[in-house]
Amino acid sequence: MKRILIIFGIFLLVIGKIFAEEFTLQAGVSINDIPKAFFGSWRVNAKLEDTNSYTTFKPQSVDMWNLSRVGDKVTLSNPFSGANAEISVKTIEGNLIVFSKKAPYDNKILIDTVTIRLNENSFSGINELTLESYSMVDNHLMKTEKARYKISGEKISGESILK
């Protein structure tokens, strides 16, 4: 009898874990909700709109973003800068997409939040950057620098451009 109760308890734990994982996945953004037009290579123009540190952030830039998916991970890479980061898709509402990434380096953390409105082979939106600098002695936050860029993107290659 004791053995049957133990097996039944393990069974309930396994079933509970499966249902908990399903609900967790349903509560967030599903990887399958991301429009296929989002993925591919983009030429991205950025123009600084506002900042508290004009010496840190460039007034404008042109970059290349490669947005790709492998399994349940979405990656943004930039062949110009060599950057490569997994991004977290926060919101998808029709053609409005919000994603972010967090990149620590040295004693700094760069938090990058992008909001774009996708239109087949182009997008427009806002890129908000927060650069936090920490003390190398006791790791307290020394300063926070912020910038807000207006961005636009033109598809170079990818799903929607190959109609």
Long-range contacts (C-beta under 8 A, 24 or more apart in sequence): 29-89, 29-90, 29-91, 29-92, 31-69, 31-72, 31-74, 31-89, 33-92, 34-69, 34-74, 34-89, 34-92, 34-97, 35-92, 35-95, 35-97, 35-118, 36-159, 36-160, 37-118, 37-120, 37-121, 37-155, 37-158, 37-159, 37-160, 38-67, 38-97, 38-118, 39-67, 39-68, 39-69, 39-158, 39-159, 40-66, 40-67, 40-155, 40-156, 40-157, 40-158, 40-159, 40-160, 40-161, 41-65, 41-66, 41-67, 41-155, 41-156, 41-157, 41-158, 42-66, 42-67, 42-123, 42-153, 42-154, 42-155, 42-156, 42-158, 43-153, 43-154, 43-156, 44-151, 44-152, 44-153, 45-151, 45-152, 45-153, 46-127, 46-149, 46-150, 46-151, 47-149, 47-150, 47-151, 48-147, 48-148, 48-149, 49-126, 49-148, 49-149, 49-150, 50-147, 50-148, 51-145, 51-146, 51-147, 51-148, 52-145, 52-146, 52-147, 53-131, 53-145, 53-146, 53-147, 56-131, 56-145, 56-147, 57-129, 57-145, 57-147, 64-156, 65-153, 67-158, 74-99, 76-101, 95-119, 107-133, 107-134, 107-135, 107-136, 107-139, 108-132, 108-133, 108-134, 109-134, 114-151, 116-151, 116-153, 120-155, 120-160, 121-154, 121-155, 121-160, 121-161, 122-152, 122-153, 122-154, 122-155, 123-151, 123-152, 123-153, 124-150, 124-151, 124-152, 124-153, 125-150, 125-151, 125-152, 126-150, 126-151, 127-151
